[in-house]
Amino acid sequence: MSTGKLAGKWALVTGASSGLGVDFARRLAARGCNLILVARREERLAEVREEIEGEYGVKARVIAMDLARDEAPRELVDEVDQEGLQVDVLINNAGFGMHGPFEEGDWERYRKMIKLNVQTLVGLTRLVLDGMEERGFGYIMLVASNGAFQPTPEYALYGATKSLVRSFGEALSYELRNSPVSCTVISPGPTRTEFHDVAGQDRQGNLYIRLLIMESERVAEIGVRSMLREKPSVVPGFLNKVFAWSAQRGPRRLITALAGRLMGA
């Protein structure tokens, strides 16, 4: 078992039933970190727990919960407290996107996306922060997106939620600069997960996605390493870094139009 700084600590990972959530959990477990796995799909969470406990020899707990509810952050933290656990690492990974013209989207699904991508993320961050500071130890990771760097037609609302996540996380990182707790924002580009299927976008038919797509495990490893180095913000992948850098320096109208073309608008 790892003897690093995470050995024996507890990490809460949201969206832990698939994709990046599972790979964040694996990368943490490889460093000796115990896990609290949270998502809606209990059966899938149980499979992930069995795999991780068997392969890495750490402890794992499963909490099946729909996090896209107003009361979810408080309920989750209360359940963790009732089990006598503490959150030393928070991976705020749960979220989803919706692809297509904004006017064609369903309002109820938009509302759920805002709650999950923003409200739950901010709520969990606030609720675990005091305990981390009292214990003198804590890492927080917020999962944003390359869509956070510019307006993104066809992902208009999703990109806006991730812009908030990025801005919030980088500001919080600065506020915590003299604290024993750190906050890191990771902004992945296209990643081989269920994201595009859930969002309703044809991944294979999009040249931008095919050229830039990264494996989930690689993105997760970059994220965990950056978090442990207390980096405020990281964009995995060279080409993704180039796009993010360019998006902040070109004429905003032109960058928006380019993003729309890349996303199929």
PyMOL commands that set and color helices and strands:
alter all, ss='L'
color gray80, all
select helices_A, chain A and resi 19-29+42-56+72-82+102-104+107-135+146-149+156-175+195-199+207-212+216-228+238-247+252-262
alter helices_A, ss='H'
color red, helices_A
select strands_A, chain A and resi 10-14+34-39+60-64+89-92+138-143+181-186+191-192+214-215+233-234
alter strands_A, ss='S'
color yellow, strands_A
deselect
rebuild
show_as cartoon
